[in-house]
């Protein structure tokens, strides 16, 4: 019994110890739980505060971003306007530059053209025909319808005995300016050289007042002389010579045609085949050019001198 009572007491003692431990454990757990809750609460509070502040900062950043974005948009708009203005200025500058370059080229070409024209005249005067032709072609590349240069080229080709080409050039000059008197007369003369009598007569009829003017009357004799030469009419050539020589001017040289150069006619006669008619043609032209006296002309043509 004593042994059982001892054991019972020990059991009771152990039971009390267990209860104490259990209560102590409960108390410890409760404290820990409260601490954890407090910690979690504090942590959540901190997170909430940080989240609030973060959202607030994001909202502020967003507003600032939108503000800056609007500024950038305004800057972009201004930049586009400036860009458009610059593009316009650029185009205007390029156009002005092109115009300046074009004007410079035109001025340079004009100066070059004038120099070429002067050079052609000098070379033609010196009978440097090949160079004169090259310069005339160069000048016509700058101004293809310049009547003066076309006339010069026609004269050069005529002197080179390229009569057909010369006639084409003169006709182009006449087509370009049908009112130019020099062109008309050059064209008629060259058409007579080329035996194109119908075309020449047509031009004479169309420009009757010019041909019949006092300063150009002697040209009719020249044109008739060339025509009679082509037709082989010796008698009519002699008649022309007789009309110009009499007792008063027998010892005098022939008077040069005023305002007309007989060089083309002289070159034309020079390139004709040797014959009596060629000699007659040359001598009459030489007389008109002031190279022979009336007496020389009649003797060379075998015409009896007047008493």
Residue, then its C-alpha position, 0 to 999 in steps of 0.5 A: x500500500x505504501x509502495x502504491x501510495x508512493x507511486x501515486x504521489x509520484x504520478x500526481x507530482x508528475x501530473x502537476x509537473x506536466x501541467x506546469x510544463x504544458x501551461x508554460x509551453x502554452x504561455x510561451x507559444x502564445x507569446x511567440x504567436x503574438x510576437x509573430x503577429x506583431x512582426x507580421x503586422x509591422x511588416x505589412x504596415x511597412x509594406x503598405x506604407x512603402x507601397x503607398x509611397x511607391x504608388x504615390x512616387x509612381x503617380x508623381x513620376x507619371x505626371x512628370x513623365x507626361x509633362x516632359x512628354x508634352x514638352x518633348x511633343x512641343x519641341x518635336x512640333x517646333x522642330x518639325x516647323x523649323x525643319x520645314x522652314x529649313x527645307x524651304x530655305x534649303x530649296x530656295x538656296x539650291x534654286x538660287x545657287x542653280x540660277x547663279x550657276x546658270x547665269x554664270x554659265x550664260x555669261x561665260x558662254x556669251x563672253x566666249x561666243x563674242x570672243x569666237x565671233x571676233x576670232x572668226x572675223x579675223x581669221x576670215x579676213x586673213x583667209x585662214x579658212x580651216x581655223x575660221x570654220x572650226x571657230x564658227x562651228x564652236x560658236x554655233x554650238x553655243x548659239x546655233x541660230x546666230x545669223x551673223x555666225x551662220x553668214x560667216x560660216x556660209x562665206x567660209x564654206x563658199x570660199x572652200x568651194x563647198x557651195x552646196x553646204x554654203x547654200x544650206x547654211x545661208x538658207x538656214x540663216x534666212x529662215x532664222x531671220x528673213x528680214x536681214x538684208x545681208x543674209x538675203x543677198x548672201x543667200x541669193x549670191x550663193x544660190x547663183x553659185x549653185x545654179x539654183x536660179x529659180x530659188x534665187x529669182x524667187x528671193x529676188x522677187x520677194x525682196x525687190x525693194x532691197x535688190x533695186x535700192x541704189x546701193x545694191x543695183x550693181x549686185x544684179x550685174x554680178x548675179x547676171x554675170x554668174x548666170x551667164x557664165x553657167x549658161x556659157x553666154x559669152x556675148x552677154x558677158x562681153x556686153x556687161x564689160x562694155x557697159x562699164x568701160x568708156x573713154x572717161x574711165x579707160x585708164x582708171x581702175x574699176x570702182x569697188x562695190x560699196x558695202x559688198x565684198x567680192x571675195x566669195x565671187x573671186x573664190x568661186x571663179x578661182x575654183x572653176x575649170x580653166x576656160x575662156x569663160x572663166x578668164x572673162x569671169x575673173x577679169x570682170x570681177x577683178x575690175x569690179x574689185x578695183x584691181x584692173x583698169x578699164x583698158x586692162x579689162x577690154x584687152x584681156x577680154x579681146x574687146x576693141x578699145x573705144x576711140 
